[in-house]
C-alpha cells in the first residue's frame, strides 16, 4: 500500500480479525510517525528480527527501516485514517504540512467506501509534535530482542568512534554556499571519493594496489565538542577501515554540529548489528557505556543517528572477503555531494 499515491489507498478489514502490517520507510532522509486513528499497534518485528512485543499508539520509523505490527479491527465499523506524519527536530526546516500521507482503514460491511474520500475531513491520529525528540528516545528504549535470542559481544576488539554529518568540500565550479565550496556528507571529517580505475571490491579480490587506502581512522583525527557550532572543510579520500575476521566491534556514531545537526540513517551491508545505547549531546566514553543494554538489545540493519546525539552499536565482523559499507544519506540539495559511504574491509 503506497501512501503517497495520488488517490487514497483503502485497506479493507473485517471486524474481529487481526492483521499483520509491514511498514517500510522508503524515504531518502526522513523519519515518520505512523498511526491509525483509534487503533493500537502491537510491534513484533524490526528489520526482519523479532522483538519483545509491545503496544503503542504511534510508530516511529527511519529511512530504510522496516517494522511488522499487528492491528486488531476491534472498533466500531466504519472508516479510519491511516497516516504518516513527519518527525523532524531540525528547526531550520519549516514544514508546510505535518501529515504528508494518508490511507483509509475500512471495515467491510459498513456501507459503501468512497475511494476518493477527503481524509482531511476525518479524525486524524494524534501524533507527538514533529520536533519531539523525547518520544524518539522513549520509543527506542522499548525496542528489545527476544530473551536469549542472541549473543551480544561483551568483550571488544575494535572500539571505534565515527562522527557523521556534513562538511564543506572544495569545488571549483560551485557557487551555491560560498564560491568554490559545496556541502557534502562526511564521516570523521572525510568525504568519500569514488575510485575511477577500479571498484573497491574488484581491487580487493584482484589484489590491485593504489585504488584505496586502509588507514581510515578509528577515532576522529581532530577531537572536539562534536555538538558545538563548527564549520570546516572535509578531507577527500578513498579510505577503508580494516577489521580482522571474527573481531568484536563497537562503533559509536556521533552526529555533529558541523554546518547543522541532522538525524542520519546508517546502514551496514552484509550483516546486522545490535543497538546497545544512544544519547543526546557528545558521547562520553567513561560514563555512557555504563548504561548500555548488553542483555536484549535489538538486532537491526539500519539505525538513525539521533539529532545532535549519538548511537552505539556492536557486531562481530564475520562476513569475510566482502565489503560492508556504512552509508550516510544526503538529499540532493543544489551544489551538494550525493550520498557517500565509508567501508569496512573484513579480512
N, C-alpha and C positions, 0 to 999 in steps of 0.2 A: 504494500500500500504506500504509494508515493504521496506524501502530504503536501508536496509543493506543486501538484498538478493544477491546471487552470480551473478545472471543475472540482467539486467537493467529493473526495472519496467517501464511500459508505461501507462500513464494516457490519455485516448482518450477524446478530447473535440471537440465541434462544434463551428465554428466561430460565434460570436454574442451572445452566451449564457453565463450566469453567473453561476458559480459553487461554492458550499459550500465545503470547505476542513476542515476536523477536524484534527488538528495537535496534536500529542501526543509525548511527550518526554519520552521514556521508558528506558532511560539510568539510571544507578545507581547513578552516581555523576558527571554529565557533563552537561553544558549548551551549547545550539546550536543556531546559526543563521540559519534562514530558508528563502529561497527566490526562485523566479522563474525568469529566465532571461527575462528582458524587460517587466515584468508584475508587476502591482501594487496589493498589498494585502489590502483588507479592513477588519480590525479587528472588529468583532462584539460580541465576547463572549470569556470569560476566566473562566476556571474551572466551566463550566455549569452555569455561570451567565452572563447576558447581560452587554455589555459595551456601552458607547457612541461611535459610530463607528468612526474610524479614518483610514486614508490611510498611508501605509508605504511600502517601497521597501523591507525592511528586518524585519523579526520577530525574537525576542529573547525569547527562551523558556527554562525553567529549568527542571530538573528531576522531573517527576511526574505531571507536569503541562499539561494542555490542552488549546488549542485555536481553535475557529472557525473563519475562514476567508473566505471572498468572493473573487473570482477571475473571471474576465470577459475575455473571449477569444476574444480580440479585436485587435490582432496583425496580421501581415501577416501570412497566413497559412504556417505551417512548424513544426519543432520540436524545443523545448526549454528545457533547462536543469532546473530541479528542484533539489535544492541542500541544504544540511545541512552542516554547517561549524562550527567548534568548537569555543567556546568562553572560554578562559582560561587565566585570568590575572595573574595566579601564575607563576612567571618566573622560578621556579625550575623545571617546567615540559617543556621539549623541544619537540615540536611537530614534527612528521615526515611528516604529511600532514595536511593541513588546510581544506580539503574537503573530509571527510571520507565517505559520502553517496550521491548518485545521483539517479535521475529518469528522465523520459522524459515526458514533456507535448506535446502531439502530436495532431495537428489539423487534423480532419478527412478530407478525400478527398484531401490531399496534397501529394499524392504519397504513395508508399509502405513504411511501417515503419520497420526498422531493429531492432528487439528486442535485438540483441547482439551488438548494436551500442556502439562505444567507445566514451563516453561523454566527455572524456578529449580533444577531437578534436573539441568540440562545445564550443561556448562562455559561460562562467560561469557567474552567477550573481556577482555583485560587493558587497563584504562584507566589513564591518569595520574590522580593524585589530583585531586579536584574543585576544589582550590584551586591547581593547578599553573599559575601564570602563565608560567613558563619555557617550557612546552610551547606556549602560545599564541604567544609571541614567535618560537620556532623554527619553528612551523608557518607563521606569516605570512611569514617570510623565504623560504620555499620557493615562494610564490606569485609566479610570473614570467610575463609575457606572452610570446608567441612572438617570436623575434628579428625586428626590423624591422616588426612589425605596426602600430605606432602612432607618431605623432609627439608626444612628450611636451613640453609647454610648458617652454622653458628660461628665457625672459625673462618677468618677472611684472609685470602692470599693476596688479593689486589684491592686496595682501598682507594677509590677514585672520587674526585670531585670535578664535575664539568659545569661551567657556567653556560647558560643558554639564553639567547636574546638577540639583540640587534647591535649593529655597529656600522659606522661609516666605512665605505670602501672607495678607494681611488678609482676614478672612472673618467677618462679623458673627454668623453662625449656626453656627460651628464650635466644637467643644469637644474634639476627639479628641487634638490635640497640645497646644496651650495654648488657653485661651479666646480666641476671636476670631482664630484663625490656622489655616491648613491647609498641608499640604505640596504643592508644585506643581513642575512642570518649569520650568526657567529656562535661557535662553540668554543669556550675558553679563549675567546677573542681571536679565533681562527675562522676565516671564511674558507669554504671548500672549493678547490679548483678541480674541475673535471679533467682527467688526463686526456691528451689528444692523440697519442700514438697507440695506446692500447688500453683496454679496460683494466681495472684493478684486478678483477677476477682472472682475466687472461694472464696478466703479469704474474699472479701468484702461482697458477697452475703450470705455466711455461717457464717459470724462474727467470723472468725478464727484469733486469735491473733498471733503475732510473725512472720508473713510472710513478712510484710513490715512496714516501719516507715512512719509517717505522718508529718515529720518535714523538708521536703526539703526547703531550704532557699529561701525567696522571692528575695533576692539580694545576690551576692557572699559574702561568709564569709570573704574573703580577697579581698579588693578593691585596684586597682592599675590602671596604664595606660594600658588598656587591649590590645592596639595595639602596645605596645612596645615588644622588643625581650625578651622572657621569657620562661623558661623551668622548669617544675615542675612535681611532681608525683600526680596523681589523687587519691582521696579517693574513695574506692569501697563500695557501699551500695545499698540497695533496699529502696528507699525513694520516697514518692509522695507528691505533694502539694495539700492540701485540699481546695476546693472552695465551698462557700455556693451557694446553688441553687439561680439563679437569679442575682448573683453578676456581676457587670460590671468590666471586667478585661482589664487592659492594660499591655502588655508584650513587653518589648524591648529585642530583640535577638541580642547579640553583638558578632561578630567574634573576635577572639583573635590572638595574635602573638605567642601563645604558640606553640613551635616547628616550625610552619609556618602558614601563612594565607591560608584560602581556603573558597570558597563560598559554604555554606551548605544548601541543600534543607531541609526545615522543613515542616512537615505536622501535622495537628491537626485532629485526628479521631473524627467522630461524629458530627461535625458542621463546618461551615465556619467562617471566621474572616475577618476583614477589615484591609487593609494595609493603615495606616494613615501617615506614614513617614518613611524616611530612609536617611542615610547619610554615609559619609566616616569618618574614624578615630573613636575615642572614643565618645560615646554618652554623651551629656551634658544635664542633666535633667532640667536646668534652661532656656537655650536658644533654644534647639531643639524643644520642644513641641510647641513653638510659630509658627512654620512652618508646623504643622500637617494639613493634609486635613481631616476635620471633616464634609465636605459638601457632597462630592461624591466620597469617596474612593472606590476602587474595593473590592468586596466580593469574597474571594478565599478560597481554602482549602490547598494550598501549596505555600510556598514563599521561595525564595533563599536569605539567609542572604548574604549581599554584601561582597565581598572580602575585608578584612581589614576595615569593616564598621559595620553598624547596621541597623535593621529594627524594626519599632514599629507597633504592631498590637493591635486591640481591638475586644472584643467579649463579649457576655453575656453567662454566664455558665447556660444554660437552657436545658442540656441533663442529667437529674437526674438518679442516680442509675447505671450509666455506667462509664467506664474509658476512658477518652480522652487522647490519647498518642501523645506527640510530639516526632518525630523521627529525629535523625541525622544519615545520611547515610555515611558509611565509606567503601571505597573499600577494597577488601581483599588483602592487602599487606602481604608479608611474616611477620609472627610474629606480626600481628595486631589483635586487637579485632574487631569482626564483628559489624555491625550497632547496635546501642544501643538507648535506649529511656528513658525518664522520664515522669511520668504520673501525670495527674490531676485527682483527685477524686472529683466528684460533688455530694454534699450531700444535 
